[in-house]
């Protein structure tokens, strides 16, 4: 992540932690390479065995999770990135990791993702990225956790079926369970 001081090994921002099943944990991508989205550094997850799992654990935040959103850029091969949380009882091996969102591809193209941290359980203590892969690595960059200022949240997993010149059936998942009304805008 740009604008962040990295630890003495140059692998993670100084306030982050990591855990991995590999002999090589998350680390900096080569500065100035195509593996960096913005600035000069990104977090790189590269497999040693093709079955490794990596965790990059964010610092604690003073605001409650339900007031926050996280934005980041992802570039990955055939791996999968999950965003989740650890509980305070975690023993440093990420065995309490619980996923709240899954992210994949497109294959080696930078894509931005924004997740609203609403309806997080009280047990949630720290946010973490979990990257699992079969052959190829992945990269996250420009991670930003900020106060969520939206009055009207977007919906998730929007899909359209039965599309014709006069009808369309929309379905979506709620991001915030308190949502009871939606604004639908049509454009031609």
Helices and strands as residue ranges (DSSP letters): E 17-20, E 27-28, E 43-45, E 53-57, G 65-67, E 68-76, E 80-87, E 98-103, E 111-116, E 124-132, E 138-147, E 156-161, E 169-173
